[in-house]
Amino acid sequence: MQKSVAAPSWQRRLRSEMPLVFGLFTLVLFLLYGPTWLAEIQNFAARGALFVWLLAAIGLCIFGVVRHADRLAELLGEPLGTLILTVAVIVIEVGLIISVMMQGVADPTLARDTMFAVIMIMMNGMVGLALLAGGIRHVQQEYNLEGARAFLAVLLPLSAVALVLPNRTVSGDAGAMNFWQAMFFSIATILLYAIFLGLQTMRHRGFFVAPGEEEEAPSEDVLADPASRRHSIAFHSLLLFLTMVPIVGLAEYLAAMIEQGIHTLGVPTAAGGVLIAALILAPESISAFEAAVANKLQRSINLCLGSALSTVALTVPAVLVIGLASGQEVKLGLTGDNTVLLMLTLLVSMLTFSGARTNVLYGAVHLLLFLTYIVLIFNP
């Protein structure tokens, strides 16, 4: 009987980095032939296959970025680990949204629709699924009330100022901020989010840990060999950056195809925002759902509310600044029905996270709001 021979380390490494290889291969081909493909392919099936290929390349690279960011978080500990993961996801989000915005000059609301979709997917869709699945399996689940309150305390004013207030100001165009409003909001938002990160990663880390659990410390193998640790940090940092290159590079072509599809099929513009948001949030959404099923609701809440908060706190200022720099109009003010949905989402979230335990009822309510949002996209 022959013994199985382990594959060389470089082969194992190559297999683990297939998202990067596939992404770079796709990027090179699109740089060479992308404009021709987008201009000449008229067959619906061929265009659909091209879109699926592009979507798969970006999606695999996003999972690759999150994998390397998670490893860096393990190696560096807090607060640097959390900051690196947040920056990685935000760079992906900003790159995709800005590409969509730059392609959709005729529609200055597409970036707003994408950011609102992130809020609705995470605060209603994923919170609803997590609470429902966790409640069905574990009946009731506990979490740290102080952490949830901290998220909502920052989310409420920032989301209202960014997405509701622009419809009520009179010094600029309807739904848009003028120069001074945009600059003030951007600076104030980033400062407030920096204070929140200080609370989350340093002074009050215990707020974001489940009741009865201790803060996670780095494992012994991470600290055992300083030279190996430094090598791992440099290695994963480089691969994280390289894996982000195809995402940002391919975003322009994805944006072009989404714009073409919206006009060809007559699909509402907001549907493009939902597609982009779902792609960005796929890794975090899967992690949040798995954590809730495993009775780790605190991790699920941190992921869901943290994603929504980082979108408002970092993506909105980035979009505003780039809009001002490029001279493009950026409309952030929500329509009337979406404003109602945002207010309901924030109100229901305050009620959901007002006690120490959750159950299936709260999950069902959040899912109802999410399904209402989806229905209103196609039947306003």
N, C-alpha and C positions, 0 to 999 in steps of 0.2 A: 504494500500500500504506500503510495507516494505522499509525502508531506506537501502541503500547500506552501508555496513560496510567497512571502509578502512582497508586494509591489514596491519598487524603489520609492524613496521619499519624494523625489521630484515628480514622479507619476501621480502619487497621491495628491501632491500640492496642485498639479495641473488640473486634476479632476475637480478638486474643491474650488478652483478658480475658473471653472468653465463659464460662469456668468460674465466675468470680465473678458474672456477670450471671445465669447459669442457677441458681446456688446461692441468690442473694438472691431471685430470683423464686420458687423453690421454697419458701424459708423463709417468705416473706410468705403464700403460699397455705396452707401448713401451719399458720401461726399463726392464720389466719382460719378455716380449715375442717378442720384436722387432727384435732381431737378428734371432730368429727362423722363424718369419714370412717372413723376407726379404730373408732368405736362402731357405725356403721350398715352398713358394707360386710360382707356375709356371704358373697357369691359368691367362690369360691376364685380364679377367674381374675382378677376385679377386684382382690382383695386382693394377688394376685401381681404384677399390673401396678403397683399403688401401691408395693409394696416395691421393685421394679426401678427405678422412677422415683426413689425416695428414695436407693437405693444408688448410682445413677448420679450424682446431684447431689453427694453426699458424696464419692464417688470422684474426680470431676472437680476439686472444690475442693481435695482433698488434693494432686493433681498440681500445681495452681496454686500452693499454698503452697510446695511443694518447689522449683518453678521460681524463685519470688521469693527463697527462702532461698539457693538456689545462686548467684543473681546478687549477693546481699548478701555472700556468702562471697567471691566474686571481687572485689568492691569494697573490702571491709574487710580482707581478708587474715586471717592467724591472729594471736591465737587467737579474735578476735571472730567471724570467719566460722563456725568450727566450733560455737561456743557458740550462735549464732543458729539455725543449722540444727538443732542438738540440741534447743533450747528449742521450736522450732516443731513438731517431730515429737512431742515429749513432751507439749506442750499438747494436741495433737490426740488423742494416746493417752489421756491422763488424762481429757479431756473425754468421750470415747466410753465409757471404762471406768466412770467415775463415773456417767454417765447410765444405763448398763446396771445398775450396782449399785443405784442409787436406784430403778429400776423393779422390780428383782428382789429385793424385800425378803425374800420367802420363801426365796430361795436365796442365801445369803451366800458361796457358792463361785464365782459366775460371774466375778467380777473375777479371782480366782486362776486360773481356767481360761483366761481371756483372756491373762493374763501368761505362763502356762506355754506357751500356744499360740505366742506370740511367740518364746519361746526355741526351741521345737521347729521352727518354720518356718524361722527364720534359721540356727540352728546345725546342723540336720540337712537340712531341705528345700532351702534355698538354698545352703548350703555343699556339699551333695551334688551338686546340679545344676551349680554353678559348677565344682567339681573334675572332675566327669564330662565336662562339655562342653569345658572347657579341656584336660583330658587327652586326649580323643579328637582334638581339633584340633591340639594342640601337643605331645603325648606327655608331657612333663614341664614343670612351671612353677615358677618361683622366686618367693620372697617373703621378707620380712624376718622372720627367726625371733624377734628381740627384741620386735617389735611384737605378734606373736601370743602370745608368752609373757606380755607385760604384760596383754593382755586377759584371758587365762585366769587369771592370778594374782589378779585382782580378781573375776572371775566365779565361781570355785570357792567361796570362802568366803561371798560374798554370797548366791548362789543356795541353798547348803546351809542357811544360817542362816534365810533368808526362807521357803523352801519345804519344808524337811525338819525342822528343829529344832522348829517349833511342834507337831508331833505327839509330841514327846518331853518337853515341859515339863508340869509337874503343877500349876502355880499358876494356870492359866487353863483355859478350855474346850478340848476336844480340837481341835487344828488351828488354834487362835487364840492371839494374844498378849495378855497383859494390858496395862494402861496403861503401866507402867514398862518392860516389855519392848519395847512398840511405840515408845515415845519414844526409848529408848536405841538401838534398831536404826535408827530413822529418822535420828537425828542422826549416828550413827557412819557410816552408809552414805553420807550426803551428803558428809561430810568426806572419806571415802576416795575417793569419786568425784571430788571437787574436786582431790585430790592427783593422781589419774590424769589429769585434764584438764590440770593443770599440766605433767605429764610429756609428754603427747601434743602439746600446743600450744606449749610453750616450751622446756623444758630438753632434751628428748630427741625432738624432732620427727623426727629421722632414723630413729628406730625404726619409724616408720609410713610410710616411703618405700621403694619397691622397691630391691633391691641394685643399685648402679651408677647410680642416678638421683639427681639433686639435688632439693632441696626447691623446690616451685613458688613462683615470685615473681609478684606482680601484673603483668599485661601493661602495656605502655607507655601504651596508650590510656586505661587506668584512672587512671593518675597524671598524664596530660597536662594536664587542665583541672580544677583544684581545685573551681571553682564548679560545673561540670557534675557532678563526682563527688559533691559534697554534695547536689545536686538529685536525682541518681539514688538515693543512699542513702535520702533522705527519701521519694522516690516509691515505691521497692520496699518500704520498711518499712511505709508506709501500706497498700499493696495486700496485703502479707502479712497484716497484721492484719485487714483487711476480708475477705479470702478465708477466714480462720479462723472468722469470725462464723457463716456458714451451717453449717459443720461442727459446731460446738458446739451451735448452735441446733437443728439437725435430729437431733442424737444422741439426744435424748429420744424422738422419734417412732420412730427406728430401733430403740431399745431396747425400746419398747413392742411393735413388730411382731415382733421376735425372740422376746420372751417369749410372745406370743400363738401364734406359729408353733411354739415348742417344746412348749407344752401341747396345741395342736390336733393336731399331727402325731405327738406322742409321741417327738420327737427328743431324744437325750441333751443335757443342759444344756451339756456341753463343746463341742458343735457350734456353739452360739452364740458361744462364746469364739473358736473357730477362724475363724468368719466375720468377726468384728470385727477380729481380728489380721491376717487376710489383706487386709482393706480398708486398714488402717493401713499395712501393709508393702509394698503393691503398688509404689509408686514406687521404694523402695529395693531391692526384690527384682529389678525389671527392670534397674536400674542395675548391680546386682551381677552378674547373669547376663551382661549385655552386656560388662562389664569383663573377666570371665573369658574369654569367647570372643575378645576383642581382645588377649588375653595380658597383661592388666593385673590379675594376680591379687591384688596388694597392695591395690588399691582395693576389690576384691570382698571380701577378708578384713576390711578396715576397716569396710565397710558391714555385713557379716553379724554379726561379733562385736561391733561397736559398737552395733548395734541391740539385741542381746540384753543387753549390759551396761547400756545406758541404761534399759532396761525394769526390770531388777532394782534399779538404783541410784536411780532417780528416781520411777518409777511406783509401786513398792511403798510407799515412805514416804508418797507423796501419798495413796494409798488408805487406809493405816493412819490418817493424821492426820484425813482426812475421815470415816472410820468412827468414830473416837473423838469427833469434834466433833458428828456427827449421832446418836450413840448406837446405831449399827447394828453388828452383829457382822460381822467380816471374818475369814473362815477362809482361811488361806494354806497350811496343811499339805496336801501332796499325798497322794493315795491310794497304796496299796502298789504297784500296777503303775506308776503315773506316777513314783513315787520311784525305782524301778528304772530306768526310762527316763532320768530325769534323771542318775542316777549313771553310766549307760552313755554318755550323751551327753558328759558331762564327761570321762570316761576316754578315750573314743575321740577326742575333740578333742585331748586331751593327746598321744595317739599320732600323730594326723594332723599336728599342728604341732610335732613333735619333730625334724624334719629340715629341710633347706633347700629341698627340692623335693616336689611332690605329683604324683600320677598318678590314673588312673581308679579304681584299687582303693579308695582312700580315699573318693572320691565315692560309689561303690557302697555302701560300708558305712554312710555317713551317710544315704543314701536309704533303705536297709533299715530303719534306726531310725525314720525319719520315717513310712514306710508302716506300720510296726508300731504307731506312735502313732495313726494314723488308724484302723486296723482295731480297736484296743482301745476307741476312742470308741464305736463302734457295736456291738461285740461284746466286751464286757469279760470 
